[in-house]
Amino acid sequence: MAPFEDVSKQSSFHPKPKGLLLQYGTAGFRTNGEHLDHVMFRMGLFAVLRSKKTKATIGVMVTASHNPEEDNGVKVIDPMGEMVTAVWEGYATQLANAEQEDLLTALKDLIEKETINMSQEANVFVGKDTRSSSARLSQAVMDGVSALGGHSKDFGLVTTPQLHYIVCCHNTQGNYGEPTVEGYYRKLSEAFIQLTKNAFNCTDDQKHLSVDGANGIGALKLREMERHLKKSLHITLYNDGSKGKLNHQCGADFVKVQQKAPSGIEINPGERGCSFDGDADRIVYYYTDSQGRFRLLDGDKIATLISTFLKEQLTLAGLDLKMAVVQTAYANGSSTNYLEDTMKVIVQCTKTGVKHLHHVAQGFDVGVYFEANGHGTVLFSKSAKDKIHQLAENPSTNDEAKRAALLLQNSVNVINEKTVGDAISNMLLIEAILAIMGMTIQQWDAIYTDLPNRQLKVKVADRRVIGTTDAERRAVSPAGLQEAIDSLVKRHPKARSFVRPSGTEDVVRVYAEAETQV
């Protein structure tokens, strides 16, 4: 029982504040960075057990994504780059919340419940974002790994999607790519350059993009990546972290919620701009129209653009693959109507949280999923990838079908599908699609018109009072709440509204849309 003696000794240097309770949600654990030392140490222990159980390398990312600078958090990455399973989320919560004197019991319970072979080797890859608390907290993770006899490798400053990518590459023996940040840059850049070779008459003006890096890790990594792009895209980077606070009045979440451009960015009318969030797994686009009005292209618009392009290429290639777009209750009604009625694409609605969308998307040959906040990706089944590859390589394939198959093959490579969203990867895919289709951002925006909408949050004492059903679109408790919402909605054309408890904080989120804005 020597490992447990070391856990006891080491955990005393990472004590849990009495009575502090945290929940492992869609985004892992997240709160003020001052209160996370014990959680990080325990997630090091947790990652070792998960590694032993799966007989694979596990990732631990220290980040609080779009939260303010003073917050921090942790996300655990499973062997194929996906999020941990719901059962193990529960174990993570139990381990994090065990009082100091009960930690060893909680640890042994988990080992027994999952029949973990403690002699199995354990490997953990650790990454962190640019927050001032991240260095200290990532060290606490590595302390936890070593306390239970695991091996850790520190990848230092990386975006969350880069760590997902590295973990997946390592566990697939390089089949997905080279398990380094440089390997990530090379794979995505080469696919992007190949894709944009197919662009018709793309001028230098059309190649220009303004990027808001949210003063975070995405800005640093995009700057490193630029040389790999070989001037195939001209990026002007704003909010690069040289001044200004992380996510403060900038970043994807700020732009989506406030419906305005981030501070510190200059875009001429009609020019494209986009914003990453703090750990670069979300992206939204925007521009200013000729009347000076701010126009946002969020996750719904991104999903529509990508699915339009992919469906067109699948048709030209003559591939009969089952494709769907997965949305949440927050998706604008206009996007759903356009996808179903005009595009004739299958649309599925599921609970909020990318893990739910990811799961549904896996049921199709091609699954496009994006939350309205810009978090999402595209999944291709193995069978779909094989068919695309065979068509691209077959000498007897006609020119039109071959071109479409090559476009699809390079799209697969530019999409970092082993993550649940990657701002850099999605930016490259969007830029390539706009270039190939010869489309301006205004033309993209005009595909459909969003219904006016509002999203608010209301602080409550206990968010669990509200229960929902129908992919969180209807409230089942407290009694009478849904009836009250229905009576208000009936008064307005094309109106829709719902309330749902937040997955991460004691607030209730309220969404409403209608044909007109009063």
LUMDO-810322 format. One record per residue (C-alpha): residue number from 1; x, y, z. Coordinates in steps of 0.05 Angstrom, whole numbers. Each point is the difference from the previous one (the first is absolute). Layout:
# residues N
<seq = NUM east = X north = Y up = Z>
...
//
This chain:
# residues 518
<seq = 1 east = 0 north = 0 up = 0>
<seq = 2 east = 60 north = 46 up = -9>
<seq = 3 east = -35 north = 42 up = -54>
<seq = 4 east = -55 north = 18 up = 49>
<seq = 5 east = 51 north = 22 up = 52>
<seq = 6 east = 28 north = 48 up = -52>
<seq = 7 east = -71 north = 24 up = -17>
<seq = 8 east = -12 north = 15 up = 74>
<seq = 9 east = 65 north = 37 up = 7>
<seq = 10 east = -7 north = 40 up = -65>
<seq = 11 east = -74 north = 17 up = 9>
<seq = 12 east = 17 north = 36 up = 66>
<seq = 13 east = 37 north = 51 up = -44>
<seq = 14 east = -64 north = 9 up = -41>
<seq = 15 east = -54 north = 3 up = 54>
<seq = 16 east = -74 north = 6 up = -16>
<seq = 17 east = -36 north = 60 up = 31>
<seq = 18 east = -53 north = -28 up = 47>
<seq = 19 east = -70 north = -2 up = -30>
<seq = 20 east = 19 north = 22 up = -70>
<seq = 21 east = -41 north = -39 up = -52>
<seq = 22 east = 10 north = 1 up = -75>
<seq = 23 east = -35 north = -36 up = -57>
<seq = 24 east = 36 north = -30 up = -60>
<seq = 25 east = -42 north = 28 up = -57>
<seq = 26 east = 5 north = 2 up = -76>
<seq = 27 east = 60 north = 46 up = 8>
<seq = 28 east = 32 north = -39 up = 57>
<seq = 29 east = 12 north = 36 up = 66>
<seq = 30 east = 0 north = 76 up = 0>
<seq = 31 east = 4 north = 53 up = 54>
<seq = 32 east = 47 north = 54 up = 29>
<seq = 33 east = 72 north = -24 up = -10>
<seq = 34 east = 15 north = 10 up = 74>
<seq = 35 east = -46 north = -58 up = 19>
<seq = 36 east = 24 north = -53 up = -49>
<seq = 37 east = 66 north = -26 up = 26>
<seq = 38 east = -30 north = -62 up = 33>
<seq = 39 east = -43 north = -13 up = -62>
<seq = 40 east = 60 north = 1 up = -46>
<seq = 41 east = 40 north = -48 up = 44>
<seq = 42 east = -59 north = -47 up = 2>
<seq = 43 east = -11 north = 4 up = -75>
<seq = 44 east = 72 north = -23 up = -6>
<seq = 45 east = -19 north = -61 up = 42>
<seq = 46 east = -64 north = -8 up = -41>
<seq = 47 east = 38 north = 3 up = -67>
<seq = 48 east = 47 north = -55 up = 24>
<seq = 49 east = -59 north = -46 up = 16>
<seq = 50 east = -34 north = 17 up = -66>
<seq = 51 east = 66 north = -15 up = -37>
<seq = 52 east = 7 north = -67 up = 36>
<seq = 53 east = -72 north = -18 up = -15>
<seq = 54 east = 3 north = 17 up = -74>
<seq = 55 east = 73 north = -23 up = -8>
<seq = 56 east = 12 north = 65 up = -38>
<seq = 57 east = 26 north = 70 up = 9>
<seq = 58 east = -48 north = 51 up = 31>
<seq = 59 east = 3 north = 76 up = -7>
<seq = 60 east = -11 north = 53 up = 53>
<seq = 61 east = -11 north = 71 up = -23>
<seq = 62 east = 5 north = 57 up = 50>
<seq = 63 east = -47 north = 55 up = -26>
<seq = 64 east = -64 north = 38 up = 15>
<seq = 65 east = -13 north = 14 up = -73>
<seq = 66 east = -44 north = 63 up = -8>
<seq = 67 east = -3 north = 15 up = 75>
<seq = 68 east = 34 north = 62 up = 29>
<seq = 69 east = 76 north = 0 up = 12>
<seq = 70 east = -7 north = -13 up = 75>
<seq = 71 east = -37 north = -66 up = -11>
<seq = 72 east = 31 north = -65 up = -20>
<seq = 73 east = -22 north = -71 up = -12>
<seq = 74 east = 18 north = -69 up = -26>
<seq = 75 east = -23 north = -45 up = -56>
<seq = 76 east = 18 north = -73 up = -4>
<seq = 77 east = 11 north = -29 up = -70>
<seq = 78 east = -14 north = -74 up = -16>
<seq = 79 east = 45 north = -43 up = -45>
<seq = 80 east = -31 north = 18 up = -68>
<seq = 81 east = -2 north = 75 up = 16>
<seq = 82 east = -71 north = -2 up = 25>
<seq = 83 east = -30 north = 22 up = 67>
<seq = 84 east = -2 north = -50 up = 57>
<seq = 85 east = -63 north = -43 up = 7>
<seq = 86 east = -58 north = 21 up = 44>
<seq = 87 east = 16 north = -55 up = 51>
<seq = 88 east = 71 north = 25 up = 8>
<seq = 89 east = -24 north = 72 up = 5>
<seq = 90 east = -37 north = -24 up = 62>
<seq = 91 east = 64 north = -32 up = 27>
<seq = 92 east = 37 north = 66 up = -12>
<seq = 93 east = -52 north = 38 up = 40>
<seq = 94 east = 3 north = -51 up = 58>
<seq = 95 east = 76 north = 4 up = 2>
<seq = 96 east = 2 north = 76 up = -3>
<seq = 97 east = -52 north = 8 up = 55>
<seq = 98 east = 26 north = -53 up = 49>
<seq = 99 east = 22 north = 33 up = 65>
<seq = 100 east = 74 north = -5 up = 14>
<seq = 101 east = -6 north = -58 up = 48>
<seq = 102 east = -45 north = -39 up = -48>
<seq = 103 east = 44 north = 6 up = -63>
<seq = 104 east = 34 north = -68 up = 6>
<seq = 105 east = -67 north = -35 up = 11>
<seq = 106 east = -29 north = 35 up = -62>
<seq = 107 east = 61 north = -20 up = -40>
<seq = 108 east = -3 north = -73 up = 21>
<seq = 109 east = -76 north = -2 up = -13>
<seq = 110 east = 12 north = 22 up = -71>
<seq = 111 east = 56 north = -50 up = -11>
<seq = 112 east = -44 north = -56 up = 27>
<seq = 113 east = -63 north = 22 up = -39>
<seq = 114 east = 38 north = 2 up = -66>
<seq = 115 east = 45 north = -60 up = 16>
<seq = 116 east = 62 north = 40 up = -18>
<seq = 117 east = 65 north = -38 up = -6>
<seq = 118 east = 47 north = 45 up = 41>
<seq = 119 east = 62 north = -33 up = -31>
<seq = 120 east = -21 north = 26 up = -69>
<seq = 121 east = 44 north = 57 up = -25>
<seq = 122 east = -33 north = 70 up = -2>
<seq = 123 east = 17 north = 59 up = -46>
<seq = 124 east = -29 north = 70 up = 4>
<seq = 125 east = 11 north = 59 up = -47>
<seq = 126 east = -9 north = 68 up = 33>
<seq = 127 east = -13 north = 67 up = -34>
<seq = 128 east = -18 north = 70 up = 25>
<seq = 129 east = -26 north = 67 up = -24>
<seq = 130 east = 30 north = 69 up = 13>
<seq = 131 east = -35 north = 17 up = 66>
<seq = 132 east = 46 north = 22 up = 57>
<seq = 133 east = -24 north = -59 up = 43>
<seq = 134 east = 10 north = -53 up = -54>
<seq = 135 east = 74 north = -15 up = 13>
<seq = 136 east = -12 north = -13 up = 74>
<seq = 137 east = -63 north = -41 up = -13>
<seq = 138 east = 31 north = -43 up = -55>
<seq = 139 east = 56 north = -17 up = 48>
<seq = 140 east = -53 north = -23 up = 50>
<seq = 141 east = -27 north = -47 up = -54>
<seq = 142 east = 70 north = -29 up = -11>
<seq = 143 east = 9 north = -8 up = 75>
<seq = 144 east = -63 north = -42 up = 1>
<seq = 145 east = 24 north = -42 up = -59>
<seq = 146 east = 67 north = -15 up = 33>
<seq = 147 east = -32 north = -13 up = 69>
<seq = 148 east = -36 north = -60 up = -30>
<seq = 149 east = 60 north = -25 up = -40>
<seq = 150 east = -21 north = 27 up = -68>
<seq = 151 east = 44 north = 34 up = -53>
<seq = 152 east = -17 north = 70 up = -22>
<seq = 153 east = 23 north = 40 up = -60>
<seq = 154 east = -7 north = 75 up = 3>
<seq = 155 east = -18 north = 31 up = -67>
<seq = 156 east = -1 north = 70 up = 31>
<seq = 157 east = -40 north = 54 up = -35>
<seq = 158 east = -49 north = -32 up = -50>
<seq = 159 east = -71 north = 12 up = -22>
<seq = 160 east = -51 north = -50 up = 26>
<seq = 161 east = -11 north = -29 up = -71>
<seq = 162 east = 76 north = -8 up = -9>
<seq = 163 east = 3 north = -44 up = 62>
<seq = 164 east = -60 north = -41 up = -25>
<seq = 165 east = 37 north = -8 up = -66>
<seq = 166 east = 66 north = -21 up = 33>
<seq = 167 east = -34 north = -51 up = 46>
<seq = 168 east = -38 north = -31 up = -59>
<seq = 169 east = 62 north = -2 up = -45>
<seq = 170 east = 41 north = -34 up = 55>
<seq = 171 east = -53 north = -53 up = 14>
<seq = 172 east = -10 north = -16 up = -74>
<seq = 173 east = 75 north = -8 up = -12>
<seq = 174 east = 1 north = 60 up = -46>
<seq = 175 east = -58 north = -23 up = -45>
<seq = 176 east = -36 north = 66 up = 14>
<seq = 177 east = 64 north = 41 up = -6>
<seq = 178 east = 66 north = 15 up = 34>
<seq = 179 east = -11 north = 9 up = 76>
<seq = 180 east = 33 north = 69 up = 6>
<seq = 181 east = -23 north = 72 up = -7>
<seq = 182 east = 44 north = 5 up = -62>
<seq = 183 east = -35 north = -62 up = -28>
<seq = 184 east = -67 north = 35 up = 12>
<seq = 185 east = 23 north = 62 up = -37>
<seq = 186 east = 27 north = -41 up = -59>
<seq = 187 east = -62 north = -45 up = -8>
<seq = 188 east = -51 north = 57 up = 2>
<seq = 189 east = 42 north = 49 up = -42>
<seq = 190 east = 16 north = -50 up = -55>
<seq = 191 east = -74 north = -20 up = -5>
<seq = 192 east = -20 north = 73 up = -2>
<seq = 193 east = 50 north = 17 up = -55>
<seq = 194 east = -24 north = -60 up = -41>
<seq = 195 east = -73 north = 21 up = 10>
<seq = 196 east = 11 north = 72 up = -21>
<seq = 197 east = 38 north = -20 up = -62>
<seq = 198 east = -70 north = -16 up = -26>
<seq = 199 east = -25 north = 71 up = 13>
<seq = 200 east = -20 north = 39 up = -62>
<seq = 201 east = 34 north = 68 up = -9>
<seq = 202 east = 9 north = 14 up = 74>
<seq = 203 east = 27 north = 71 up = 6>
<seq = 204 east = 47 north = 23 up = 55>
<seq = 205 east = -58 north = 41 up = 30>
<seq = 206 east = -42 north = -63 up = 6>
<seq = 207 east = 58 north = -35 up = 35>
<seq = 208 east = 1 north = 52 up = 57>
<seq = 209 east = -29 north = -16 up = 68>
<seq = 210 east = 1 north = 38 up = 66>
<seq = 211 east = 4 north = -46 up = 60>
<seq = 212 east = -15 north = 17 up = 73>
<seq = 213 east = 43 north = -47 up = 42>
<seq = 214 east = -37 north = 17 up = 66>
<seq = 215 east = 68 north = 17 up = 31>
<seq = 216 east = 8 north = -75 up = 8>
<seq = 217 east = 37 north = -62 up = -21>
<seq = 218 east = -33 north = -2 up = -69>
<seq = 219 east = 35 north = 65 up = -18>
<seq = 220 east = 69 north = -28 up = 18>
<seq = 221 east = -12 north = -64 up = -39>
<seq = 222 east = -29 north = 34 up = -61>
<seq = 223 east = 61 north = 44 up = -4>
<seq = 224 east = 45 north = -63 up = 2>
<seq = 225 east = -42 north = -32 up = -54>
<seq = 226 east = 2 north = 58 up = -49>
<seq = 227 east = 67 north = -20 up = -32>
<seq = 228 east = -29 north = -69 up = -17>
<seq = 229 east = -57 north = 33 up = -39>
<seq = 230 east = 50 north = 29 up = -50>
<seq = 231 east = -41 north = 64 up = -13>
<seq = 232 east = -60 north = -40 up = -24>
<seq = 233 east = -39 north = 40 up = 52>
<seq = 234 east = 16 north = 71 up = 23>
<seq = 235 east = -16 north = 7 up = 74>
<seq = 236 east = 0 north = 63 up = 41>
<seq = 237 east = 0 north = -21 up = 73>
<seq = 238 east = -32 north = 44 up = 54>
<seq = 239 east = -5 north = -11 up = 75>
<seq = 240 east = 63 north = -42 up = -4>
<seq = 241 east = 15 north = 1 up = 75>
<seq = 242 east = 53 north = 54 up = -3>
<seq = 243 east = -48 north = 46 up = 37>
<seq = 244 east = -70 north = -8 up = 26>
<seq = 245 east = -31 north = -54 up = 44>
<seq = 246 east = -20 north = -69 up = -23>
<seq = 247 east = -72 north = -1 up = -25>
<seq = 248 east = -12 north = 71 up = 25>
<seq = 249 east = -46 north = 35 up = -50>
<seq = 250 east = 25 north = -47 up = -53>
<seq = 251 east = -4 north = -73 up = -21>
<seq = 252 east = -55 north = -43 up = -30>
<seq = 253 east = -44 north = -2 up = 62>
<seq = 254 east = 1 north = 76 up = 8>
<seq = 255 east = -17 north = 11 up = -74>
<seq = 256 east = -57 north = -52 up = 1>
<seq = 257 east = -33 north = 24 up = 64>
<seq = 258 east = 10 north = 76 up = -10>
<seq = 259 east = -14 north = -3 up = -75>
<seq = 260 east = 55 north = 50 up = -14>
<seq = 261 east = 72 north = 1 up = -25>
<seq = 262 east = 55 north = -12 up = 52>
<seq = 263 east = 39 north = 60 up = 23>
<seq = 264 east = 69 north = 11 up = -30>
<seq = 265 east = -17 north = -24 up = -70>
<seq = 266 east = -6 north = 41 up = -63>
<seq = 267 east = -39 north = -26 up = -59>
<seq = 268 east = -23 north = 40 up = -61>
<seq = 269 east = -72 north = -8 up = -22>
<seq = 270 east = -9 north = -67 up = -37>
<seq = 271 east = 66 north = -30 up = 25>
<seq = 272 east = 0 north = -67 up = 37>
<seq = 273 east = 17 north = -5 up = 73>
<seq = 274 east = -2 north = -59 up = 48>
<seq = 275 east = 10 north = -11 up = 74>
<seq = 276 east = 29 north = -60 up = 38>
<seq = 277 east = -16 north = -14 up = 73>
<seq = 278 east = 52 north = -5 up = 55>
<seq = 279 east = 23 north = -71 up = -15>
<seq = 280 east = -15 north = 3 up = -76>
<seq = 281 east = -55 north = -53 up = -4>
<seq = 282 east = -55 north = 49 up = -22>
<seq = 283 east = -5 north = 48 up = -58>
<seq = 284 east = -50 north = 51 up = -26>
<seq = 285 east = 4 north = 45 up = -62>
<seq = 286 east = -26 north = 71 up = -11>
<seq = 287 east = 3 north = 61 up = -44>
<seq = 288 east = -28 north = 71 up = -4>
<seq = 289 east = -50 north = 12 up = -56>
<seq = 290 east = -4 north = 62 up = -45>
<seq = 291 east = -47 north = 33 up = 51>
<seq = 292 east = 52 north = -10 up = 55>
<seq = 293 east = -41 north = -54 up = 35>
<seq = 294 east = 36 north = -58 up = 34>
<seq = 295 east = -17 north = -68 up = -30>
<seq = 296 east = 15 north = -64 up = 37>
<seq = 297 east = 9 north = -68 up = -33>
<seq = 298 east = -3 north = -49 up = 58>
<seq = 299 east = 2 north = -76 up = 6>
<seq = 300 east = -66 north = -8 up = -38>
<seq = 301 east = 26 north = 39 up = -60>
<seq = 302 east = 66 north = -39 up = 3>
<seq = 303 east = -36 north = -67 up = 0>
<seq = 304 east = -43 north = 23 up = -58>
<seq = 305 east = 60 north = 22 up = -42>
<seq = 306 east = 39 north = -64 up = 13>
<seq = 307 east = -60 north = -46 up = -13>
<seq = 308 east = -17 north = 38 up = -64>
<seq = 309 east = 71 north = -11 up = -26>
<seq = 310 east = 5 north = -73 up = 22>
<seq = 311 east = -68 north = -18 up = -29>
<seq = 312 east = 18 north = 32 up = -66>
<seq = 313 east = 66 north = -39 up = -4>
<seq = 314 east = -33 north = -66 up = 20>
<seq = 315 east = -51 north = 10 up = -55>
<seq = 316 east = 54 north = 17 up = -52>
<seq = 317 east = 41 north = -60 up = 22>
<seq = 318 east = -62 north = -45 up = -7>
<seq = 319 east = 8 north = -25 up = 72>
<seq = 320 east = -65 north = -20 up = 34>
<seq = 321 east = 20 north = 13 up = 73>
<seq = 322 east = -48 north = 15 up = 57>
<seq = 323 east = 13 north = 71 up = 24>
<seq = 324 east = -31 north = 38 up = 58>
<seq = 325 east = 6 north = 66 up = 37>
<seq = 326 east = -6 north = -5 up = 76>
<seq = 327 east = -24 north = 61 up = 38>
<seq = 328 east = -23 north = 20 up = 70>
<seq = 329 east = -61 north = 39 up = 23>
<seq = 330 east = 41 north = 64 up = -8>
<seq = 331 east = 4 north = -9 up = -76>
<seq = 332 east = -36 north = 57 up = -36>
<seq = 333 east = -67 north = -23 up = -28>
<seq = 334 east = 19 north = 28 up = -69>
<seq = 335 east = 61 north = -44 up = -4>
<seq = 336 east = -40 north = -63 up = 16>
<seq = 337 east = -54 north = 18 up = -52>
<seq = 338 east = 53 north = 14 up = -53>
<seq = 339 east = 37 north = -65 up = 12>
<seq = 340 east = -64 north = -42 up = 0>
<seq = 341 east = -42 north = 35 up = -53>
<seq = 342 east = 52 north = 27 up = -50>
<seq = 343 east = 61 north = -44 up = 10>
<seq = 344 east = -41 north = -63 up = 13>
<seq = 345 east = 50 north = -20 up = 53>
<seq = 346 east = -17 north = -42 up = 62>
<seq = 347 east = 0 north = 45 up = 62>
<seq = 348 east = 3 north = -30 up = 70>
<seq = 349 east = -9 north = 39 up = 64>
<seq = 350 east = 33 north = -21 up = 65>
<seq = 351 east = 17 north = 25 up = 70>
<seq = 352 east = 48 north = 58 up = 8>
<seq = 353 east = 73 north = -21 up = 8>
<seq = 354 east = 47 north = -21 up = -56>
<seq = 355 east = 6 north = -71 up = 28>
<seq = 356 east = -74 north = -10 up = -16>
<seq = 357 east = 6 north = 27 up = -70>
<seq = 358 east = 64 north = -41 up = -13>
<seq = 359 east = -36 north = -64 up = 21>
<seq = 360 east = -59 north = 12 up = -48>
<seq = 361 east = 46 north = 21 up = -57>
<seq = 362 east = 37 north = -67 up = 6>
<seq = 363 east = -63 north = -35 up = -25>
<seq = 364 east = 8 north = 27 up = -71>
<seq = 365 east = 50 north = -7 up = -58>
<seq = 366 east = 11 north = 75 up = 4>
<seq = 367 east = -22 north = 36 up = 64>
<seq = 368 east = 6 north = 76 up = 2>
<seq = 369 east = -11 north = 28 up = 70>
<seq = 370 east = 7 north = 69 up = 28>
<seq = 371 east = -29 north = 34 up = 60>
<seq = 372 east = -24 north = 71 up = -14>
<seq = 373 east = 60 north = 25 up = 41>
<seq = 374 east = 48 north = -25 up = -54>
<seq = 375 east = 22 north = -65 up = 34>
<seq = 376 east = -1 north = -59 up = -48>
<seq = 377 east = 31 north = -41 up = -55>
<seq = 378 east = -16 north = -52 up = -55>
<seq = 379 east = 5 north = -75 up = 9>
<seq = 380 east = 10 north = -50 up = -57>
<seq = 381 east = -12 north = -74 up = 11>
<seq = 382 east = 57 north = -48 up = -19>
<seq = 383 east = -43 north = -27 up = -56>
<seq = 384 east = -12 north = 72 up = -28>
<seq = 385 east = 75 north = 15 up = 2>
<seq = 386 east = 16 north = -66 up = -35>
<seq = 387 east = -51 north = 14 up = -56>
<seq = 388 east = 27 north = 71 up = -10>
<seq = 389 east = 72 north = -26 up = -2>
<seq = 390 east = -17 north = -56 up = -49>
<seq = 391 east = -35 north = 49 up = -47>
<seq = 392 east = 58 north = 50 up = 3>
<seq = 393 east = 52 north = -54 up = -15>
<seq = 394 east = -39 north = -38 up = -54>
<seq = 395 east = 30 north = 16 up = -69>
<seq = 396 east = -67 north = -12 up = -35>
<seq = 397 east = -37 north = 53 up = 41>
<seq = 398 east = -25 north = 57 up = -45>
<seq = 399 east = 31 north = 69 up = 8>
<seq = 400 east = -60 north = 32 up = 36>
<seq = 401 east = -7 north = -57 up = 50>
<seq = 402 east = 75 north = -3 up = 11>
<seq = 403 east = 4 north = 75 up = 15>
<seq = 404 east = -57 north = -6 up = 49>
<seq = 405 east = 31 north = -61 up = 33>
<seq = 406 east = 67 north = 36 up = 7>
<seq = 407 east = -35 north = 60 up = 31>
<seq = 408 east = -35 north = -46 up = 50>
<seq = 409 east = 65 north = -37 up = 16>
<seq = 410 east = 37 north = 66 up = 14>
<seq = 411 east = -60 north = 24 up = 41>
<seq = 412 east = 5 north = -62 up = 43>
<seq = 413 east = 74 north = 16 up = 13>
<seq = 414 east = -11 north = 74 up = 16>
<seq = 415 east = -55 north = -18 up = 50>
<seq = 416 east = 28 north = -19 up = 68>
<seq = 417 east = -58 north = -48 up = 12>
<seq = 418 east = 33 north = -34 up = 60>
<seq = 419 east = -18 north = 61 up = 41>
<seq = 420 east = -69 north = 27 up = 17>
<seq = 421 east = 18 north = 66 up = -34>
<seq = 422 east = 63 north = 35 up = -24>
<seq = 423 east = -1 north = 74 up = -17>
<seq = 424 east = 63 north = -2 up = -43>
<seq = 425 east = -23 north = -62 up = -39>
<seq = 426 east = -70 north = 27 up = -10>
<seq = 427 east = 28 north = 68 up = -21>
<seq = 428 east = 42 north = -34 up = -54>
<seq = 429 east = -60 north = -42 up = -24>
<seq = 430 east = -46 north = 61 up = -4>
<seq = 431 east = 53 north = 42 up = -37>
<seq = 432 east = 11 north = -57 up = -49>
<seq = 433 east = -74 north = -9 up = -13>
<seq = 434 east = -11 north = 75 up = -12>
<seq = 435 east = 59 north = 0 up = -49>
<seq = 436 east = -23 north = -63 up = -37>
<seq = 437 east = -72 north = 24 up = -5>
<seq = 438 east = 23 north = 70 up = -19>
<seq = 439 east = -45 north = 27 up = 55>
<seq = 440 east = 5 north = 65 up = 40>
<seq = 441 east = -19 north = 3 up = 73>
<seq = 442 east = -62 north = 40 up = -20>
<seq = 443 east = -22 north = -55 up = -47>
<seq = 444 east = 12 north = -52 up = 54>
<seq = 445 east = -41 north = 42 up = 49>
<seq = 446 east = -57 north = 6 up = -51>
<seq = 447 east = -10 north = -76 up = -5>
<seq = 448 east = -56 north = 11 up = 52>
<seq = 449 east = -20 north = 57 up = 47>
<seq = 450 east = 3 north = -13 up = 75>
<seq = 451 east = -63 north = 11 up = 40>
<seq = 452 east = 13 north = 55 up = 52>
<seq = 453 east = 19 north = -35 up = 65>
<seq = 454 east = 23 north = 14 up = 71>
<seq = 455 east = 37 north = -42 up = 50>
<seq = 456 east = 1 north = 19 up = 74>
<seq = 457 east = 21 north = -33 up = 65>
<seq = 458 east = -35 north = 8 up = 66>
<seq = 459 east = 36 north = -14 up = 66>
<seq = 460 east = -38 north = -50 up = 44>
<seq = 461 east = 11 north = -33 up = 67>
<seq = 462 east = -7 north = -71 up = -29>
<seq = 463 east = 0 north = -13 up = -74>
<seq = 464 east = -23 north = -72 up = 11>
<seq = 465 east = -71 north = 24 up = 13>
<seq = 466 east = -9 north = 4 up = -75>
<seq = 467 east = -8 north = -66 up = -37>
<seq = 468 east = -4 north = -6 up = -76>
<seq = 469 east = -18 north = -48 up = -55>
<seq = 470 east = -1 north = -2 up = -77>
<seq = 471 east = 75 north = 17 up = -7>
<seq = 472 east = -9 north = 54 up = 54>
<seq = 473 east = -53 north = 37 up = -42>
<seq = 474 east = -56 north = -10 up = 50>
<seq = 475 east = -2 north = 7 up = 76>
<seq = 476 east = -33 north = -55 up = 41>
<seq = 477 east = 12 north = 33 up = 68>
<seq = 478 east = -19 north = 43 up = 37>
<seq = 479 east = -74 north = -10 up = -16>
<seq = 480 east = -31 north = 55 up = -41>
<seq = 481 east = 66 north = 28 up = -28>
<seq = 482 east = -7 north = -30 up = -70>
<seq = 483 east = -73 north = 21 up = -4>
<seq = 484 east = 20 north = 72 up = 15>
<seq = 485 east = 54 north = -2 up = -54>
<seq = 486 east = -49 north = -30 up = -50>
<seq = 487 east = -52 north = 55 up = 12>
<seq = 488 east = 52 north = 55 up = -13>
<seq = 489 east = 28 north = -35 up = -62>
<seq = 490 east = -70 north = -5 up = -31>
<seq = 491 east = -5 north = 76 up = -4>
<seq = 492 east = 57 north = 7 up = -51>
<seq = 493 east = 11 north = -29 up = -70>
<seq = 494 east = 56 north = -51 up = -9>
<seq = 495 east = 14 north = 5 up = 75>
<seq = 496 east = 36 north = -51 up = 42>
<seq = 497 east = 28 north = 2 up = 70>
<seq = 498 east = 28 north = -47 up = 52>
<seq = 499 east = 35 north = 0 up = 67>
<seq = 500 east = 53 north = -49 up = 24>
<seq = 501 east = 47 north = -6 up = 59>
<seq = 502 east = 73 north = 15 up = -14>
<seq = 503 east = 46 north = -60 up = 2>
<seq = 504 east = 56 north = 39 up = 34>
<seq = 505 east = -28 north = 54 up = 46>
<seq = 506 east = -61 north = 18 up = 42>
<seq = 507 east = -36 north = 38 up = -55>
<seq = 508 east = -60 north = -15 up = -44>
<seq = 509 east = 9 north = 15 up = -74>
<seq = 510 east = -57 north = 31 up = -38>
<seq = 511 east = -5 north = 0 up = -76>
<seq = 512 east = -53 north = 34 up = -43>
<seq = 513 east = -8 north = 13 up = -75>
<seq = 514 east = -56 north = 28 up = -43>
<seq = 515 east = -14 north = 30 up = -69>
<seq = 516 east = 6 north = 71 up = 27>
<seq = 517 east = 40 north = 34 up = 54>
<seq = 518 east = -39 north = 49 up = 43>
//
